[in-house]
Amino acid sequence: MFSKLKQPFSLLSPLLVILGISLLGIIGYMYIEQYNFVDALYMTVISITTAGYTEVRPLSPAGRLFTVFLLISSFTTFAYALALITQYIASGELTHYFVQRKMTSQIDALSNHVILCGLGRNGHEAAITLRQHKVPFIVIEQNDERIRAYESKDASLLYVIGNATEDEILVKAGIGRAKALLTALPTDADNVFIVLSARSLNDKLTIISRASQYSAISKLRKAGANNVVMPDKIGGAHMASIVSHPDVMEFLDYLTGNAENGSIIDVMEINKLVKNYRGLSLQQLIDDHLAEGVVIAIRTATGFLITPEPGLLLQADMKLFFLHQASVQNNSASLERLA
């Protein structure tokens, strides 16, 4: 809790010092010299700023003693407060504080987003892919340098600096409103702890975790991870597949990694369409121009149907996968009709 209050207090403390000195002077002149508020404010300002303008009227001995006390007590404190304010402005701390406040407001307003724990090599690639697919996400990272390095390429990054194993940090990132969590920390023990915490905070969350050792896979699944990914295993298998099936792997890489220049795969959930297609044929959906492209597969409760027949009757739990060209102008319009 102290870390949350430290920065705002350090920014406001110089202003509070100036306000305190001013109130002391105003109250003192109003009580000792019977000045009204405006005259007391005027005398206080010319005293603590040592401006040396004419007094409102000659001071009584008590008023002169109070002025001496005000000058001595305010000289160092007022100068120190001004120096702090100047330092905050010159160093950019004040700007950084307001940027953080704005980011906190954006995070609090976000829902149905992804939380990415760790911005190392795997986390960095995950962030790039999420941004390419326009999936809203928040990064949790302890290393400021990694945040700054990513911000140099993407200034719109939303992040929380802290340890993702702490419940407070996960809550700050909106764990209760998130739809998924990706934990890409290099240590399996940390990933297990994050998965446990995240699952206890949101039982409907989709959790995908990185694993370095095979022994960690079962632990992560027991902790609540929906999927466990081993980057080394995937990387090795991918390299071997490029050798054994180079043309197939080149095509798959084209589909998954070059959406901005070529073909792209989209998913359509039958039960989320405005029109009720349950019991209707796949051809009817195609005729309504909702699937502008080639239907390559349909996922059912029992598995996948590859290249389904147009006469296939649709069910509510089906998910339709279709392939289209990213350059087709009507793609965005068709996707808007999916929900």
C-alpha positions as CSV (number, residue, x, y, z in Angstrom):
1,M,0.0,0.0,0.0
2,F,2.9,2.3,0.7
3,S,4.3,1.9,-2.8
4,K,1.0,3.2,-4.2
5,L,1.0,6.3,-2.0
6,K,4.6,7.1,-2.3
7,Q,4.6,8.7,-5.7
8,P,1.4,10.8,-5.4
9,F,2.6,12.0,-1.9
10,S,6.0,13.0,-3.2
11,L,4.4,15.0,-6.0
12,L,1.9,16.7,-3.8
13,S,4.1,17.3,-0.7
14,P,5.7,20.5,-2.1
15,L,2.3,22.0,-2.8
16,L,1.1,21.0,0.7
17,V,4.1,22.8,2.2
18,I,3.3,26.0,0.3
19,L,-0.4,25.7,1.2
20,G,0.5,25.2,4.8
21,I,2.8,28.2,5.0
22,S,0.2,30.3,3.2
23,L,-2.6,29.3,5.6
24,L,-0.3,30.0,8.6
25,G,0.3,33.5,7.3
26,I,-3.3,34.3,6.5
27,I,-4.6,33.1,9.8
28,G,-1.8,34.9,11.7
29,Y,-2.5,38.3,10.0
30,M,-6.2,38.0,10.4
31,Y,-5.9,37.2,14.1
32,I,-3.1,39.6,15.0
33,E,-3.7,42.6,12.8
34,Q,-7.5,42.0,12.2
35,Y,-6.9,42.0,8.5
36,N,-9.7,40.8,6.1
37,F,-8.9,37.7,4.0
38,V,-7.7,39.6,1.0
39,D,-5.3,41.9,3.0
40,A,-4.0,38.9,4.9
41,L,-3.4,37.0,1.7
42,Y,-1.6,39.9,0.2
43,M,0.7,40.3,3.3
44,T,1.4,36.6,3.3
45,V,2.4,36.5,-0.3
46,I,4.7,39.5,-0.2
47,S,6.3,38.1,3.0
48,I,7.0,34.5,1.9
49,T,8.1,35.6,-1.6
50,T,10.2,38.5,-0.2
51,A,8.7,40.7,-2.9
52,G,9.0,43.8,-0.6
53,Y,5.9,45.6,-1.7
54,T,4.2,48.2,0.6
55,E,2.4,46.9,3.6
56,V,-1.4,47.3,3.8
57,R,-0.9,49.5,6.9
58,P,1.8,49.8,9.5
59,L,2.1,46.7,11.6
60,S,1.8,46.5,15.3
61,P,4.8,45.1,17.3
62,A,3.0,41.7,17.5
63,G,2.5,41.8,13.7
64,R,6.1,42.6,13.1
65,L,7.2,39.7,15.3
66,F,4.9,37.4,13.4
67,T,6.3,38.7,10.1
68,V,9.8,38.0,11.3
69,F,8.7,34.5,12.3
70,L,6.9,33.9,9.0
71,L,10.0,35.1,7.0
72,I,12.4,32.9,8.9
73,S,10.2,29.8,8.9
74,S,9.1,30.1,5.2
75,F,12.4,31.1,3.7
76,T,14.0,27.6,3.5
77,T,10.8,25.6,3.3
78,F,9.3,27.7,0.5
79,A,12.5,27.6,-1.5
80,Y,12.8,23.8,-1.0
81,A,9.2,23.3,-2.1
82,L,9.8,25.4,-5.3
83,A,13.0,23.4,-6.0
84,L,11.1,20.1,-5.7
85,I,8.3,21.3,-8.0
86,T,10.9,22.5,-10.5
87,Q,12.7,19.1,-10.3
88,Y,9.6,17.1,-10.9
89,I,8.7,19.2,-13.9
90,A,12.3,19.2,-15.4
91,S,12.9,15.5,-14.8
92,G,9.6,14.4,-16.3
93,E,8.3,12.8,-13.1
94,L,5.2,14.9,-13.1
95,T,4.4,14.0,-16.7
96,H,5.1,10.3,-15.9
97,Y,2.7,10.5,-13.0
98,F,-0.2,11.8,-15.1
99,V,0.6,9.2,-17.8
100,Q,0.4,6.5,-15.2
101,R,-2.9,7.9,-13.9
102,K,-4.3,7.8,-17.5
103,M,-3.0,4.3,-18.0
104,T,-4.6,3.1,-14.8
105,S,-8.0,4.6,-16.0
106,Q,-7.6,2.8,-19.3
107,I,-6.8,-0.5,-17.5
108,D,-9.8,-0.1,-15.2
109,A,-12.1,0.4,-18.2
110,L,-10.8,-2.6,-20.0
111,S,-12.7,-5.9,-20.0
112,N,-12.5,-9.2,-21.9
113,H,-8.8,-8.7,-22.3
114,V,-5.7,-10.8,-22.1
115,I,-3.1,-10.6,-19.3
116,L,0.4,-11.3,-20.4
117,C,2.8,-12.1,-17.5
118,G,6.4,-11.6,-18.5
119,L,7.9,-9.6,-21.4
120,G,10.9,-11.7,-22.1
121,R,11.6,-13.4,-25.5
122,N,8.4,-15.5,-25.5
123,G,6.3,-12.8,-23.9
124,H,7.6,-10.2,-26.4
125,E,6.6,-12.3,-29.3
126,A,3.2,-13.0,-27.7
127,A,2.7,-9.3,-27.3
128,I,3.5,-8.6,-31.0
129,T,1.1,-11.3,-32.1
130,L,-1.7,-10.0,-29.9
131,R,-1.2,-6.5,-31.2
132,Q,-1.2,-7.8,-34.8
133,H,-4.6,-9.5,-34.2
134,K,-5.9,-6.5,-32.4
135,V,-6.5,-8.4,-29.1
136,P,-6.5,-6.0,-26.1
137,F,-3.9,-7.0,-23.6
138,I,-2.1,-5.9,-20.4
139,V,1.5,-6.8,-19.6
140,I,2.7,-7.5,-16.1
141,E,6.5,-7.1,-15.9
142,Q,9.0,-6.3,-13.2
143,N,11.8,-5.2,-15.5
144,D,11.4,-1.5,-16.4
145,E,14.0,-1.8,-19.3
146,R,11.8,-4.5,-21.0
147,I,8.8,-2.2,-20.8
148,R,10.7,0.7,-22.2
149,A,12.2,-1.4,-25.0
150,Y,8.7,-2.5,-26.1
151,E,7.3,1.0,-25.7
152,S,9.9,2.4,-28.1
153,K,8.1,0.4,-30.8
154,D,4.5,0.5,-29.4
155,A,3.7,3.5,-27.3
156,S,0.1,2.3,-26.7
157,L,1.3,-0.6,-24.4
158,L,-0.8,-1.0,-21.3
159,Y,1.3,-2.4,-18.4
160,V,1.5,-3.0,-14.7
161,I,5.0,-3.0,-13.2
162,G,5.2,-5.6,-10.5
163,N,5.5,-9.3,-9.6
164,A,2.7,-11.4,-11.3
165,T,2.8,-13.9,-8.5
166,E,1.2,-11.4,-6.2
167,D,-2.6,-11.3,-6.1
168,E,-2.6,-7.5,-5.8
169,I,-0.8,-7.1,-9.1
170,L,-3.2,-9.5,-10.9
171,V,-6.2,-7.6,-9.5
172,K,-4.6,-4.4,-10.7
173,A,-4.4,-5.8,-14.2
174,G,-8.1,-6.6,-14.1
175,I,-7.9,-10.4,-13.6
176,G,-11.6,-10.5,-12.7
177,R,-12.6,-9.0,-16.1
178,A,-10.0,-10.7,-18.2
179,K,-10.8,-13.6,-20.7
180,A,-7.4,-15.1,-20.7
181,L,-4.0,-15.1,-19.0
182,L,-0.6,-16.0,-20.6
183,T,2.2,-16.6,-18.3
184,A,5.6,-16.7,-20.0
185,L,8.1,-16.5,-17.1
186,P,11.3,-18.5,-17.4
187,T,10.8,-20.3,-14.1
188,D,8.3,-23.1,-13.9
189,A,7.7,-22.5,-10.2
190,D,6.7,-18.9,-10.8
191,N,4.3,-20.0,-13.6
192,V,2.7,-22.6,-11.3
193,F,2.2,-20.0,-8.6
194,I,0.7,-17.5,-11.1
195,V,-1.7,-20.2,-12.5
196,L,-2.8,-21.1,-9.0
197,S,-3.4,-17.4,-8.1
198,A,-5.2,-16.6,-11.4
199,R,-7.5,-19.6,-11.2
200,S,-8.5,-18.7,-7.6
201,L,-9.3,-15.2,-8.7
202,N,-11.2,-16.1,-11.9
203,D,-12.4,-19.6,-12.3
204,K,-13.7,-18.9,-15.9
205,L,-10.3,-17.6,-17.1
206,T,-8.5,-19.3,-20.0
207,I,-4.9,-19.9,-18.8
208,I,-2.0,-20.7,-21.1
209,S,1.3,-21.3,-19.4
210,R,4.9,-21.7,-20.6
211,A,6.8,-24.7,-19.3
212,S,10.6,-25.4,-19.4
213,Q,10.6,-28.9,-18.0
214,Y,8.3,-31.9,-18.9
215,S,7.8,-32.5,-15.1
216,A,6.1,-29.1,-14.8
217,I,3.4,-29.8,-17.4
218,S,1.3,-32.0,-15.0
219,K,1.8,-29.5,-12.2
220,L,0.6,-26.6,-14.3
221,R,-2.5,-28.5,-15.4
222,K,-3.3,-29.5,-11.9
223,A,-2.9,-25.9,-10.9
224,G,-5.5,-24.9,-13.4
225,A,-3.8,-24.2,-16.7
226,N,-6.0,-25.0,-19.8
227,N,-3.0,-25.3,-22.1
228,V,0.8,-25.7,-21.5
229,V,3.3,-24.8,-24.1
230,M,7.0,-25.8,-24.2
231,P,8.8,-23.3,-26.5
232,D,11.9,-25.5,-26.9
233,K,9.8,-28.5,-28.0
234,I,7.7,-26.5,-30.4
235,G,10.8,-24.8,-31.9
236,G,12.6,-28.1,-32.3
237,A,9.6,-29.8,-33.9
238,H,9.1,-26.9,-36.2
239,M,12.7,-27.0,-37.5
240,A,12.4,-30.7,-38.1
241,S,9.1,-30.3,-39.9
242,I,10.6,-27.7,-42.2
243,V,13.1,-30.3,-43.3
244,S,10.6,-33.2,-43.6
245,H,7.7,-31.2,-45.0
246,P,9.1,-27.8,-46.3
247,D,6.2,-26.9,-48.5
248,V,3.5,-27.7,-45.9
249,M,5.4,-25.7,-43.2
250,E,5.9,-22.8,-45.5
251,F,2.2,-22.7,-46.2
252,L,1.3,-22.9,-42.5
253,D,3.7,-20.1,-41.7
254,Y,2.1,-18.1,-44.4
255,L,-1.3,-18.5,-42.9
256,T,-0.3,-17.9,-39.3
257,G,2.4,-15.3,-39.6
258,N,1.7,-13.1,-42.7
259,A,-2.0,-12.2,-42.3
260,E,-1.3,-8.6,-43.2
261,N,0.0,-9.6,-46.7
262,G,-1.9,-12.7,-47.6
263,S,-4.5,-15.3,-46.6
264,I,-6.0,-15.4,-43.1
265,I,-8.0,-17.9,-41.1
266,D,-11.1,-16.7,-39.2
267,V,-13.4,-18.5,-36.8
268,M,-17.1,-18.1,-36.6
269,E,-19.3,-19.5,-33.7
270,I,-22.7,-20.6,-34.9
271,N,-24.4,-19.8,-31.6
272,K,-23.2,-16.2,-31.7
273,L,-24.7,-15.2,-35.1
274,V,-27.6,-12.8,-35.2
275,K,-29.6,-15.2,-37.4
276,N,-30.4,-18.7,-36.0
277,Y,-28.7,-21.1,-38.4
278,R,-29.2,-24.2,-36.2
279,G,-30.7,-26.9,-38.4
280,L,-29.9,-25.0,-41.6
281,S,-27.3,-26.1,-44.1
282,L,-23.8,-24.8,-44.4
283,Q,-24.7,-23.7,-47.9
284,Q,-27.3,-21.3,-46.5
285,L,-24.7,-19.6,-44.4
286,I,-22.4,-19.2,-47.4
287,D,-25.2,-17.9,-49.5
288,D,-25.9,-15.2,-46.9
289,H,-22.2,-14.0,-47.4
290,L,-21.2,-14.5,-43.8
291,A,-18.3,-16.8,-44.7
292,E,-16.6,-14.9,-47.5
293,G,-13.9,-17.5,-48.4
294,V,-13.3,-21.2,-48.3
295,V,-14.7,-23.2,-45.4
296,I,-11.8,-25.5,-44.4
297,A,-13.1,-27.1,-41.2
298,I,-15.9,-27.2,-38.7
299,R,-15.3,-28.0,-35.0
300,T,-17.9,-30.1,-33.3
301,A,-18.3,-31.6,-29.9
302,T,-16.5,-34.8,-31.1
303,G,-13.7,-33.2,-33.1
304,F,-13.0,-31.5,-36.5
305,L,-14.7,-32.0,-39.8
306,I,-12.2,-31.1,-42.6
307,T,-13.6,-29.6,-45.8
308,P,-17.3,-30.1,-44.8
309,E,-19.9,-30.7,-47.4
310,P,-22.2,-27.7,-48.2
311,G,-25.3,-29.8,-47.2
312,L,-24.0,-30.3,-43.7
313,L,-26.6,-29.3,-41.1
314,L,-25.3,-26.7,-38.6
315,Q,-25.5,-27.1,-34.8
316,A,-25.3,-24.6,-32.0
317,D,-22.0,-25.8,-30.7
318,M,-20.2,-25.7,-34.0
319,K,-17.3,-23.4,-34.8
320,L,-16.6,-22.7,-38.5
321,F,-13.1,-22.1,-39.8
322,F,-12.8,-20.3,-43.1
323,L,-9.9,-19.0,-45.2
324,H,-10.0,-15.7,-47.0
325,Q,-7.7,-13.1,-48.5
326,A,-6.8,-10.2,-46.1
327,S,-7.0,-7.8,-49.0
328,V,-10.7,-8.4,-49.6
329,Q,-12.4,-5.1,-48.7
330,N,-15.5,-6.7,-47.4
331,N,-13.8,-8.8,-44.8
332,S,-14.2,-6.2,-42.0
333,A,-17.9,-5.7,-42.9
334,S,-18.5,-9.4,-42.8
335,L,-16.8,-9.9,-39.5
336,E,-19.0,-7.2,-38.0
337,R,-22.0,-9.3,-38.8
338,L,-20.7,-12.3,-36.8
339,A,-22.0,-11.1,-33.4
